């Protein structure tokens, strides 16, 4: 799962390739006794779905930001990665997801993305929740 999430977070195929090797190595076990490998099954579910990438842009502790973060973590859909785009650009060198994802008009916003293609920014927690669960 960690390799798949790293691939989603960074866009680097080497993580996806390493995960594929693990799936291949354990494929016989998955076919014979899938219940014995629950985390691997979760990873397979993540891989077979189109995971959402969520970028929360704003400052930790601010009410607008916290309400968006609460919406993300209350969403039903679990196959996602979440990145923070803050004023310090803390993750700028680690993930292309946060590039050019600033707050709008000094308001916290969220970007919901798939394969690094992001929808328009969302500032309303209810709208964010609908976008994540839809």
N, CA, C and O of each residue as an XYZ file, in Angstrom:
536
protein
N       0.833     -1.189      0.000
C       0.000      0.000      0.000
C       0.874      1.249      0.000
O       0.588      2.224     -0.694
N       1.950      1.202      0.794
C       2.821      2.367      0.857
C       3.427      2.685     -0.506
O       3.520      3.853     -0.885
N       3.833      1.674     -1.234
C       4.394      1.904     -2.561
C       3.364      2.516     -3.505
O       3.685      3.422     -4.274
N       2.134      2.027     -3.449
C       1.082      2.576     -4.307
C       0.764      4.023     -3.935
O       0.557      4.863     -4.810
N       0.727      4.306     -2.654
C       0.470      5.689     -2.221
C       1.620      6.612     -2.626
O       1.393      7.750     -3.036
N       2.841      6.124     -2.511
C       3.977      6.932     -2.966
C       3.893      7.207     -4.463
O       4.206      8.311     -4.908
N       3.475      6.219     -5.238
C       3.303      6.428     -6.679
C       2.234      7.487     -6.937
O       2.403      8.342     -7.806
N       1.137      7.433     -6.187
C       0.070      8.426     -6.345
C       0.527      9.816     -5.907
O       0.132     10.820     -6.500
N       1.336      9.869     -4.895
C       1.784     11.139     -4.312
C       2.866     11.807     -5.156
O       2.883     13.028     -5.313
N       3.774     10.985     -5.699
C       4.917     11.551     -6.422
C       4.807     11.457     -7.941
O       5.433     12.236     -8.659
N       4.020     10.515     -8.426
C       3.949     10.284     -9.865
C       5.097      9.441    -10.392
O       5.220      9.260    -11.604
N       5.934      8.924     -9.511
C       7.091      8.133     -9.934
C       6.686      6.677    -10.166
O       6.132      6.025     -9.281
N       6.969      6.188    -11.358
C       6.561      4.832    -11.732
C       7.363      3.751    -11.014
O       6.909      2.610    -10.932
N       8.536      4.080    -10.496
C       9.338      3.051     -9.822
C       8.597      2.461     -8.626
O       8.764      1.281     -8.317
N       7.783      3.267     -7.952
C       7.007      2.755     -6.824
C       5.906      1.812     -7.299
O       5.655      0.779     -6.678
N       5.259      2.167     -8.387
C       4.215      1.312     -8.953
C       4.818     -0.009     -9.431
O       4.232     -1.071     -9.225
N       5.974      0.059    -10.060
C       6.639     -1.158    -10.537
C       7.017     -2.073     -9.371
O       6.879     -3.292     -9.470
N       7.487     -1.497     -8.282
C       7.835     -2.306     -7.103
C       6.585     -2.964     -6.521
O       6.634     -4.123     -6.110
N       5.480     -2.245     -6.482
C       4.215     -2.819     -5.994
C       3.765     -3.958     -6.899
O       3.285     -4.984     -6.417
N       3.915     -3.783     -8.194
C       3.541     -4.838     -9.154
C       4.350     -6.107     -8.898
O       3.817     -7.213     -8.991
N       5.624     -5.952     -8.577
C       6.462     -7.121     -8.281
C       5.952     -7.850     -7.035
O       5.986     -9.079     -6.976
N       5.488     -7.108     -6.059
C       4.944     -7.736     -4.845
C       3.654     -8.481     -5.166
O       3.464     -9.611     -4.718
N       2.768     -7.856     -5.938
C       1.535     -8.539     -6.332
C       1.857     -9.826     -7.091
O       1.224    -10.859     -6.869
N       2.827     -9.762     -7.974
C       3.215    -10.941     -8.750
C       3.780    -12.037     -7.846
O       3.447    -13.212     -8.000
N       4.633    -11.645     -6.909
C       5.252    -12.627     -6.015
C       4.228    -13.331     -5.131
O       4.410    -14.499     -4.785
N       3.169    -12.643     -4.766
C       2.175    -13.212     -3.854
C       0.873    -13.620     -4.556
O      -0.116    -13.927     -3.890
N       0.866    -13.624     -5.868
C      -0.369    -13.917     -6.602
C      -0.938    -15.300     -6.286
O      -2.155    -15.457     -6.188
N      -0.090    -16.284     -6.130
C      -0.586    -17.632     -5.816
C      -1.284    -17.647     -4.457
O      -2.320    -18.292     -4.297
N      -0.722    -16.945     -3.487
C      -1.354    -16.856     -2.169
C      -2.685    -16.108     -2.242
O      -3.657    -16.476     -1.583
N      -2.710    -15.062     -3.047
C      -3.954    -14.301     -3.195
C      -5.063    -15.153     -3.808
O      -6.233    -15.009     -3.456
N      -4.687    -16.035     -4.718
C      -5.681    -16.908     -5.349
C      -6.149    -18.014     -4.408
O      -7.335    -18.344     -4.380
N      -5.230    -18.586     -3.641
C      -5.576    -19.718     -2.774
C      -6.202    -19.307     -1.452
O      -7.164    -19.927     -0.998
N      -5.664    -18.271     -0.837
C      -6.131    -17.890      0.504
C      -6.102    -16.365      0.652
O      -5.292    -15.832      1.411
N      -6.966    -15.677     -0.055
C      -6.926    -14.207     -0.012
C      -7.158    -13.636      1.385
O      -6.655    -12.561      1.710
N      -7.913    -14.350      2.205
C      -8.206    -13.853      3.552
C      -6.951    -13.804      4.427
O      -6.932    -13.125      5.454
N      -5.918    -14.515      4.024
C      -4.676    -14.525      4.796
C      -3.841    -13.265      4.561
O      -2.889    -13.003      5.296
N      -4.194    -12.496      3.546
C      -3.408    -11.304      3.195
C      -4.317    -10.072      3.100
O      -4.442     -9.490      2.022
N      -4.946     -9.667      4.197
C      -5.931     -8.580      4.104
C      -5.339     -7.248      3.647
O      -5.985     -6.531      2.883
N      -4.154     -6.900      4.081
C      -3.566     -5.616      3.662
C      -3.187     -5.650      2.192
O      -3.285     -4.634      1.504
N      -2.755     -6.803      1.703
C      -2.442     -6.918      0.285
C      -3.719     -6.794     -0.548
O      -3.701     -6.224     -1.639
N      -4.826     -7.332     -0.029
C      -6.115     -7.164     -0.709
C      -6.528     -5.695     -0.745
O      -7.060     -5.218     -1.747
N      -6.283     -4.989      0.337
C      -6.581     -3.545      0.356
C      -5.738     -2.815     -0.683
O      -6.228     -1.924     -1.377
N      -4.482     -3.194     -0.784
C      -3.605     -2.575     -1.779
C      -4.073     -2.893     -3.190
O      -4.012     -2.037     -4.072
N      -4.535     -4.103     -3.408
C      -5.055     -4.484     -4.726
C      -6.313     -3.683     -5.055
O      -6.506     -3.267     -6.198
N      -7.163     -3.468     -4.057
C      -8.343     -2.634     -4.255
C      -7.937     -1.208     -4.616
O      -8.518     -0.608     -5.520
N      -6.954     -0.670     -3.923
C      -6.449      0.681     -4.199
C      -5.950      0.767     -5.637
O      -6.255      1.720     -6.354
N      -5.181     -0.233     -6.049
C      -4.612     -0.241     -7.393
C      -5.679     -0.369     -8.466
O      -5.562      0.244     -9.527
N      -6.719     -1.155     -8.209
C      -7.747     -1.379     -9.223
C      -8.724     -0.203     -9.331
O      -9.424     -0.060    -10.334
N      -8.764      0.623     -8.308
C      -9.596      1.827     -8.304
C      -8.774      2.956     -8.915
O      -7.571      2.804     -9.131
N      -9.411      4.073     -9.190
C      -8.671      5.261     -9.596
C      -8.571      6.149     -8.368
O      -9.481      6.927     -8.083
N      -7.452      6.033     -7.630
C      -7.346      6.790     -6.379
C      -7.412      8.291     -6.630
O      -6.899      8.791     -7.631
N      -8.040      8.985     -5.722
C      -8.118     10.442     -5.792
C      -6.918     11.037     -5.078
O      -6.459     10.522     -4.058
N      -6.429     12.113     -5.623
C      -5.396     12.894     -4.967
C      -6.078     14.160     -4.472
O      -6.775     14.832     -5.231
N      -5.882     14.477     -3.228
C      -6.499     15.656     -2.640
C      -5.389     16.577     -2.149
O      -4.511     16.161     -1.394
N      -5.437     17.810     -2.578
C      -4.481     18.808     -2.115
C      -5.245     19.810     -1.267
O      -6.162     20.477     -1.746
N      -4.858     19.908     -0.006
C      -5.436     20.902      0.891
C      -4.483     22.088      0.917
O      -3.321     21.958      1.301
N      -4.983     23.232      0.508
C      -4.159     24.426      0.408
C      -4.606     25.443      1.443
O      -5.757     25.879      1.446
N      -3.695     25.813      2.310
C      -4.005     26.748      3.378
C      -3.077     26.532      4.542
O      -2.024     25.908      4.404
N      -3.464     27.043      5.684
C      -2.619     26.941      6.867
C      -3.280     26.080      7.946
O      -4.441     26.281      8.303
N      -2.518     25.130      8.447
C      -3.000     24.273      9.530
C      -3.501     25.128     10.689
O      -2.904     26.149     11.032
N      -4.595     24.696     11.274
C      -5.146     25.389     12.435
C      -6.147     26.481     12.098
O      -6.906     26.905     12.970
N      -6.168     26.941     10.869
C      -7.145     27.955     10.474
C      -8.504     27.279     10.276
O      -8.562     26.174      9.736
N      -9.595     27.917     10.701
C     -10.910     27.270     10.639
C     -11.294     26.767      9.250
O     -11.807     25.656      9.123
N     -11.059     27.548      8.226
C     -11.411     27.113      6.868
C     -10.647     25.878      6.446
O     -11.211     24.965      5.843
N      -9.369     25.847      6.761
C      -8.538     24.697      6.432
C      -8.990     23.468      7.203
O      -9.123     22.385      6.633
N      -9.225     23.634      8.489
C      -9.611     22.496      9.330
C     -10.960     21.915      8.911
O     -11.155     20.701      8.982
N     -11.887     22.759      8.477
C     -13.186     22.232      8.034
C     -13.032     21.435      6.737
O     -13.738     20.447      6.540
N     -12.126     21.844      5.855
C     -11.867     21.070      4.638
C     -11.180     19.748      4.984
O     -11.502     18.707      4.411
N     -10.243     19.795      5.915
C      -9.555     18.564      6.325
C     -10.547     17.590      6.965
O     -10.488     16.389      6.705
N     -11.443     18.093      7.788
C     -12.468     17.235      8.389
C     -13.323     16.575      7.305
O     -13.664     15.397      7.414
N     -13.667     17.332      6.263
C     -14.470     16.775      5.171
C     -13.722     15.650      4.464
O     -14.308     14.612      4.159
N     -12.434     15.850      4.203
C     -11.635     14.819      3.526
C     -11.634     13.531      4.328
O     -11.823     12.449      3.771
N     -11.424     13.638      5.623
C     -11.292     12.429      6.426
C     -12.630     11.840      6.875
O     -12.661     10.788      7.513
N     -13.724     12.508      6.549
C     -15.036     11.914      6.819
C     -15.642     11.306      5.551
O     -16.715     10.705      5.605
N     -14.967     11.457      4.422
C     -15.478     10.913      3.157
C     -15.497      9.387      3.201
O     -14.638      8.758      3.818
N     -16.485      8.810      2.539
C     -16.629      7.353      2.481
C     -15.510      6.703      1.671
O     -15.011      5.637      2.030
N     -15.126      7.347      0.590
C     -14.121      6.782     -0.313
C     -12.747      6.842      0.347
O     -12.287      7.913      0.742
N     -12.100      5.695      0.462
C     -10.832      5.615      1.169
C      -9.609      5.661      0.251
O      -8.520      6.017      0.702
N      -9.764      5.317     -0.995
C      -8.623      5.245     -1.902
C      -8.222      6.648     -2.344
O      -8.695      7.168     -3.355
N      -7.329      7.244     -1.545
C      -6.905      8.615     -1.808
C      -5.550      8.871     -1.148
O      -5.120      8.143     -0.253
N      -4.907      9.913     -1.614
C      -3.744     10.462     -0.929
C      -4.063     11.929     -0.673
O      -4.791     12.561     -1.437
N      -3.509     12.459      0.411
C      -3.774     13.850      0.785
C      -2.438     14.563      0.928
O      -1.525     14.078      1.596
N      -2.341     15.729      0.283
C      -1.115     16.520      0.355
C      -1.450     17.916      0.857
O      -2.560     18.411      0.657
N      -0.491     18.539      1.503
C      -0.646     19.883      2.035
C       0.144     20.868      1.179
O       1.341     20.691      0.953
N      -0.537     21.900      0.711
C       0.123     23.013      0.013
C       0.029     24.215      0.941
O      -1.002     24.884      1.003
N       1.113     24.482      1.659
C       1.113     25.591      2.609
C       2.002     26.724      2.104
O       2.689     26.578      1.093
N       1.986     27.833      2.798
C       2.749     29.010      2.386
C       4.256     28.733      2.382
O       4.988     29.351      1.609
N       4.721     27.835      3.213
C       6.150     27.502      3.273
C       6.577     26.574      2.141
O       7.766     26.309      1.962
N       5.600     26.080      1.375
C       5.872     25.154      0.272
C       6.621     23.919      0.780
O       7.580     23.460      0.159
N       6.168     23.393      1.914
C       6.827     22.279      2.605
C       7.026     21.045      1.735
O       8.039     20.359      1.870
N       6.084     20.748      0.848
C       6.158     19.522      0.035
C       6.525     19.790     -1.417
O       6.452     18.882     -2.245
N       6.916     21.016     -1.739
C       7.156     21.392     -3.133
C       8.162     20.488     -3.828
O       7.985     20.175     -5.005
N       9.197     20.065     -3.146
C      10.198     19.210     -3.771
C       9.839     17.742     -3.796
O      10.511     16.953     -4.460
N       8.796     17.362     -3.087
C       8.440     15.947     -2.973
C       7.288     15.517     -3.866
O       7.238     14.367     -4.302
N       6.369     16.420     -4.140
C       5.176     16.031     -4.886
C       4.759     17.111     -5.872
O       4.602     18.272     -5.494
N       4.581     16.738     -7.126
C       4.077     17.699     -8.105
C       2.622     18.101     -7.836
O       2.127     19.068     -8.415
N       1.948     17.368     -6.970
C       0.562     17.703     -6.647
C       0.423     19.107     -6.071
O      -0.582     19.775     -6.313
N       1.406     19.556     -5.320
C       1.276     20.832     -4.618
C       1.736     22.031     -5.451
O       1.544     23.176     -5.041
N       2.332     21.782     -6.599
C       2.801     22.885     -7.433
C       1.624     23.749     -7.878
O       0.620     23.237     -8.373
N       1.754     25.042     -7.699
C       0.756     26.030     -8.121
C      -0.620     25.775     -7.507
O      -1.639     26.044     -8.144
N      -0.660     25.273     -6.310
C      -1.922     25.019     -5.607
C      -1.965     25.890     -4.364
O      -1.800     25.395     -3.249
N      -2.183     27.172     -4.550
C      -2.214     28.112     -3.438
C      -3.654     28.377     -3.009
O      -4.596     28.124     -3.760
N      -3.810     28.892     -1.791
C      -5.145     29.330     -1.372
C      -5.662     30.422     -2.321
O      -4.871     31.156     -2.913
N      -6.955     30.523     -2.459
C      -7.569     31.526     -3.325
C      -8.142     32.645     -2.467
O      -8.945     32.404     -1.566
N      -7.722     33.864     -2.757
C      -8.194     35.039     -2.016
C      -8.011     34.854     -0.510
O      -8.888     35.215      0.274
N      -6.880     34.296     -0.112
C      -6.553     34.040      1.295
C      -7.531     33.097      1.993
O      -7.626     33.103      3.220
N      -8.256     32.290      1.221
C      -9.155     31.267      1.777
C      -8.576     29.901      1.496
O      -8.016     29.658      0.427
N      -8.713     29.013      2.459
C      -8.276     27.634      2.242
C      -9.142     27.006      1.159
O     -10.348     27.242      1.094
N      -8.507     26.205      0.314
C      -9.229     25.493     -0.747
C      -8.685     24.078     -0.844
O      -7.595     23.770     -0.362
N      -9.467     23.239     -1.473
C      -9.046     21.864     -1.729
C      -9.120     21.619     -3.227
O      -9.996     22.135     -3.921
N      -8.188     20.828     -3.699
C      -8.177     20.399     -5.095
C      -8.360     18.896     -5.108
O      -7.631     18.174     -4.428
N      -9.323     18.420     -5.872
C      -9.534     16.991     -6.038
C      -8.990     16.634     -7.418
O      -9.407     17.197     -8.430
N      -8.057     15.695     -7.442
C      -7.342     15.370     -8.674
C      -7.397     13.868     -8.952
O      -7.601     13.059     -8.047
N      -7.212     13.520    -10.213
C      -7.040     12.128    -10.639
C      -5.918     12.124    -11.652
O      -5.976     12.847    -12.647
N      -4.898     11.319    -11.413
C      -3.717     11.285    -12.272
C      -3.122     12.669    -12.477
O      -2.724     13.024    -13.587
N      -3.063     13.443    -11.411
C      -2.460     14.775    -11.371
C      -3.227     15.827    -12.171
O      -2.726     16.936    -12.355
N      -4.419     15.508    -12.644
C      -5.288     16.492    -13.294
C      -6.335     16.917    -12.263
O      -7.145     16.106    -11.814
N      -6.306     18.195    -11.896
C      -7.140     18.672    -10.797
C      -8.355     19.437    -11.291
O      -8.308     20.148    -12.295
N      -9.437     19.271    -10.558
C     -10.653     20.058    -10.794
C     -10.450     21.454    -10.222
O      -9.423     21.753     -9.614
N     -11.434     22.281    -10.426
C     -11.364     23.645     -9.887
C     -11.277     23.588     -8.368
O     -11.729     22.619     -7.758
N     -10.699     24.617     -7.750
C     -10.581     24.606     -6.285
C     -11.942     24.666     -5.601
O     -12.876     25.300     -6.093
N     -12.033     23.997     -4.466
C     -13.275     23.930     -3.684
C     -13.002     24.517     -2.306
O     -12.054     24.120     -1.629
N     -13.844     25.469     -1.894
C     -13.692     26.082     -0.569
C     -14.765     25.626      0.411
O     -14.622     25.828      1.617
N     -15.836     25.016     -0.085
C     -16.953     24.599      0.744
C     -16.789     23.123      1.154
O     -16.679     22.260      0.283
N     -16.773     22.819      2.459
C     -16.601     21.436      2.905
C     -17.657     20.475      2.368
O     -17.330     19.336      2.035
N     -18.908     20.902      2.278
C     -19.965     20.011      1.760
C     -19.742     19.693      0.292
O     -19.964     18.562     -0.141
N     -19.309     20.671     -0.465
C     -19.021     20.451     -1.882
C     -17.805     19.521     -2.044
O     -17.774     18.683     -2.945
N     -16.828     19.677     -1.178
C     -15.652     18.807     -1.200
C     -16.051     17.359     -0.899
O     -15.617     16.431     -1.582
N     -16.871     17.184      0.117
C     -17.326     15.842      0.474
C     -18.076     15.197     -0.685
O     -17.892     14.011     -0.959
N     -18.918     15.966     -1.367
C     -19.657     15.437     -2.525
C     -18.702     15.065     -3.648
O     -18.900     14.050     -4.316
N     -17.667     15.875     -3.867
C     -16.705     15.585     -4.918
C     -15.897     14.315     -4.610
O     -15.556     13.557     -5.518
N     -15.601     14.097     -3.357
C     -14.825     12.917     -2.968
C     -15.659     11.647     -3.012
O     -15.154     10.590     -3.392
N     -16.901     11.732     -2.638
C     -17.754     10.541     -2.597
C     -18.418     10.244     -3.935
O     -18.982      9.167     -4.128
N     -18.351     11.189     -4.846
C     -18.996     11.023     -6.160
C     -18.167     10.288     -7.151
O     -18.597     10.086     -8.287
